[in-house]
């Protein structure tokens, strides 16, 4: 455990950020998984809608620096490629 005041503060800040980052990363993963299921389901309208939600969630995560922008771009590309097969 940290004894120095600044280290204690830094630990508190890191924990707050970690919890916030989990929210954005988790929601992005959830939306991507839902989009994949919808695409596999074969219903075009729901597949397009869920894919757009997933793309938005990935963009938000990338904008906030939670995932790298190239990581988000790669995931979006793979989703769109899968959607195009529909």
C-alpha positions as CSV (number, residue, x, y, z in Angstrom):
1,X,0.0,0.0,0.0
2,X,1.2,3.5,-0.8
3,X,2.4,5.7,2.0
4,X,3.1,8.9,0.1
5,X,0.2,11.3,-0.3
6,X,0.6,11.7,-4.0
7,X,0.8,8.0,-4.5
8,X,-2.4,7.5,-2.5
9,X,-4.2,10.1,-4.7
10,X,-2.8,8.5,-7.9
11,X,-4.2,5.1,-6.8
12,X,-7.6,6.7,-6.2
13,X,-7.6,8.3,-9.6
14,X,-6.5,5.1,-11.3
15,X,-9.3,3.2,-9.7
16,X,-11.9,5.7,-10.8
17,X,-10.5,5.7,-14.4
18,X,-10.4,1.9,-14.4
19,X,-14.1,1.7,-13.5
20,X,-15.1,4.2,-16.1
21,X,-13.0,2.6,-18.8
22,X,-14.6,-0.8,-18.0
23,X,-18.1,0.7,-18.7
24,X,-17.1,2.0,-22.2
25,X,-15.0,-1.1,-23.1
26,X,-17.7,-3.5,-21.9
27,X,-20.5,-1.7,-23.7
28,X,-18.5,-1.7,-26.9
29,X,-17.9,-5.5,-26.6
30,X,-21.6,-6.1,-25.8
31,X,-22.7,-4.1,-28.9
32,X,-20.2,-5.9,-31.1
33,X,-21.4,-9.3,-29.9
34,X,-25.0,-8.3,-30.4
35,X,-24.2,-7.1,-33.9
36,X,-22.5,-10.4,-34.8
37,X,-25.5,-12.4,-33.5
38,X,-27.9,-10.2,-35.5
39,X,-25.8,-10.6,-38.7
40,X,-25.8,-14.3,-38.2
41,X,-29.6,-14.2,-37.6
42,X,-30.0,-13.0,-41.2
43,X,-32.6,-10.2,-40.6
44,X,-31.1,-7.2,-42.4
45,X,-32.9,-4.3,-40.6
46,X,-31.9,-5.4,-37.1
47,X,-28.4,-6.4,-38.3
48,X,-27.8,-2.9,-39.8
49,X,-29.2,-1.2,-36.7
50,X,-27.1,-3.2,-34.2
51,X,-24.0,-2.8,-36.3
52,X,-24.4,1.0,-36.3
53,X,-24.8,0.9,-32.5
54,X,-21.6,-1.2,-32.2
55,X,-19.7,1.2,-34.5
56,X,-20.9,4.2,-32.4
57,X,-19.8,2.4,-29.2
58,X,-16.4,1.6,-30.7
59,X,-16.0,5.3,-31.8
60,X,-16.8,6.5,-28.3
61,X,-14.3,4.1,-26.8
62,X,-11.6,5.1,-29.3
63,X,-12.3,8.8,-28.8
64,X,-11.9,8.5,-25.0
65,X,-8.6,6.6,-25.5
66,X,-9.9,3.4,-24.0
67,X,-9.1,1.4,-27.1
68,X,-6.7,2.5,-29.8
69,X,-8.2,4.1,-32.9
70,X,-6.7,1.5,-35.2
71,X,-8.2,-1.2,-33.0
72,X,-11.6,0.4,-33.3
73,X,-11.2,0.8,-37.1
74,X,-10.2,-2.9,-37.4
75,X,-13.2,-4.0,-35.5
76,X,-15.6,-1.8,-37.5
77,X,-14.1,-3.0,-40.7
78,X,-14.6,-6.6,-39.8
79,X,-18.2,-5.9,-38.7
80,X,-19.0,-4.1,-42.0
81,X,-17.3,-6.8,-44.0
82,X,-19.5,-9.4,-42.2
83,X,-22.6,-7.2,-42.7
84,X,-21.9,-6.9,-46.5
85,X,-22.2,-10.7,-46.9
86,X,-25.8,-10.5,-45.8
